[in-house]
Amino acid sequence: KPATKVDMDALKEDVLNYPDSYQYERASRLKVSRGCIHGALKRLKVTYKKNFKAPKGRLRKASYFLP
């Protein structure tokens, strides 16, 4: 199903600008629901990897676009 409420280009830009944001933070910036963000991130194939070299409290820093 294609995205109807969220602008995928704006979401991609948001992921690049704020890689460590939570889904509810992205949802408030883009004015959509958290579930909408969840589905759109799956469509973009965005995954989060733990960064073991980062200090405590900043473990989830890197976001990746899968091919």
C-alpha positions as CSV (number, residue, x, y, z in Angstrom):
1,K,0.0,0.0,0.0
2,P,1.5,3.4,-0.9
3,A,1.9,6.1,1.7
4,T,-1.1,8.5,1.7
5,K,-0.6,10.7,4.8
6,V,3.1,11.2,5.1
7,D,5.4,12.8,2.6
8,M,8.1,10.2,2.0
9,D,10.7,12.7,0.9
10,A,10.1,14.8,4.0
11,L,10.4,11.6,6.2
12,K,13.7,10.7,4.5
13,E,15.1,14.2,5.1
14,D,14.0,14.0,8.7
15,V,15.8,10.7,9.2
16,L,19.0,12.2,7.7
17,N,18.7,15.3,9.9
18,Y,17.6,13.6,13.1
19,P,19.0,10.0,13.0
20,D,18.4,9.3,16.7
21,S,14.8,10.6,17.0
22,Y,12.0,8.4,18.3
23,Q,9.0,7.7,16.1
24,Y,6.7,9.8,18.2
25,E,9.1,12.8,17.7
26,R,9.1,12.3,14.0
27,A,5.3,12.0,14.0
28,S,4.9,15.3,15.8
29,R,7.3,17.1,13.4
30,L,5.5,15.7,10.3
31,K,2.0,16.0,11.9
32,V,1.0,12.3,11.5
33,S,0.5,9.4,13.8
34,R,3.2,7.2,15.2
35,G,1.8,4.2,13.4
36,C,2.0,6.1,10.1
37,I,5.7,6.8,10.8
38,H,6.2,3.1,11.6
39,G,4.8,1.9,8.3
40,A,6.6,4.6,6.3
41,L,10.0,3.7,7.9
42,K,9.4,0.1,6.9
43,R,8.6,1.2,3.4
44,L,11.8,3.2,3.3
45,K,13.6,0.1,4.8
46,V,15.2,2.2,7.5
47,T,16.7,0.2,10.4
48,Y,18.4,1.2,13.6
49,K,21.7,-0.4,14.7
50,K,23.1,-0.2,18.2
51,N,26.4,1.6,18.3
52,F,28.5,-0.2,20.9
53,K,31.3,2.4,20.8
54,A,29.0,5.2,21.9
55,P,28.8,6.3,25.5
56,K,25.9,5.1,27.7
57,G,22.6,6.8,26.9
58,R,23.5,7.2,23.2
59,L,23.4,3.5,22.1
60,R,20.8,4.0,19.3
61,K,22.6,6.5,17.1
62,A,23.0,5.1,13.7
63,S,20.1,4.7,11.2
64,Y,20.6,3.0,7.9
65,F,18.8,2.9,4.6
66,L,18.8,-0.7,3.3
67,P,19.2,-1.2,-0.5
